[in-house]
Amino acid sequence: MSTRSGPPKHLNKYAWKPAAGCKKNETEPGGKFRPLAEVSGVCGRCKDQIEWKRKYGKYKVLKEPTKWEI
């Protein structure tokens, strides 16, 4: 545990962007010409998780949809 007090040592000058150094193909999903589709057909919690993953570059499309047991 740290005993340091006061302001942080370093401050972020700009927001983090996923894959900032990589060029993105504009014709792939999520590019300029093919934006990602609206999230629908899932519960509110799952929708929030999917939107967060898309925002921070962590989203991977499922090969097969998951079955919910209700």
C-alpha positions in Angstrom: 0.0 0.0 0.0 1.3 3.4 -0.9 1.7 6.2 1.7 2.1 8.9 -1.0 -0.2 11.9 -0.7 -0.9 14.8 -3.0 -1.7 15.0 -6.7 -0.9 12.3 -9.2 2.6 12.1 -10.5 1.5 12.2 -14.1 -1.7 13.5 -15.7 -3.1 12.2 -18.9 -3.0 15.0 -21.6 -5.5 13.2 -23.9 -8.0 10.3 -23.8 -6.8 6.8 -24.6 -7.9 5.5 -28.0 -7.8 1.8 -28.9 -5.5 0.9 -31.8 -4.5 4.5 -32.3 -1.4 3.5 -34.2 -3.1 1.0 -36.5 -4.8 2.0 -39.7 -8.4 0.7 -40.0 -10.0 -0.6 -43.2 -13.0 1.7 -43.8 -15.0 -1.1 -45.5 -14.8 -3.4 -42.5 -17.6 -3.3 -39.9 -17.0 -0.4 -37.6 -15.4 1.6 -40.3 -16.6 4.8 -41.9 -18.6 3.1 -44.7 -20.0 0.2 -42.6 -20.8 1.5 -39.0 -21.6 -1.0 -36.3 -25.2 -2.0 -36.0 -27.4 -0.9 -33.1 -27.4 -3.4 -30.3 -30.9 -5.0 -29.9 -32.4 -8.2 -28.6 -30.4 -8.3 -25.4 -30.9 -7.3 -21.8 -29.9 -3.9 -20.6 -26.8 -5.1 -18.8 -25.5 -7.0 -21.8 -26.2 -4.0 -24.0 -24.1 -1.8 -21.8 -21.3 -4.4 -21.8 -21.3 -4.6 -25.6 -21.3 -0.9 -26.0 -18.3 -0.5 -23.6 -16.4 -3.2 -25.5 -17.0 -1.5 -28.8 -16.0 1.9 -27.4 -12.6 0.5 -26.1 -11.8 -1.9 -28.9 -12.5 -5.1 -27.0 -15.6 -6.3 -28.8 -15.3 -9.6 -30.8 -18.4 -10.9 -32.6 -19.6 -14.3 -31.4 -19.6 -17.1 -34.0 -22.8 -18.5 -32.5 -25.3 -16.6 -30.3 -25.4 -17.5 -26.7 -28.7 -19.1 -25.4 -30.2 -17.6 -22.3 -32.1 -19.8 -19.8 -35.0 -17.9 -18.4 
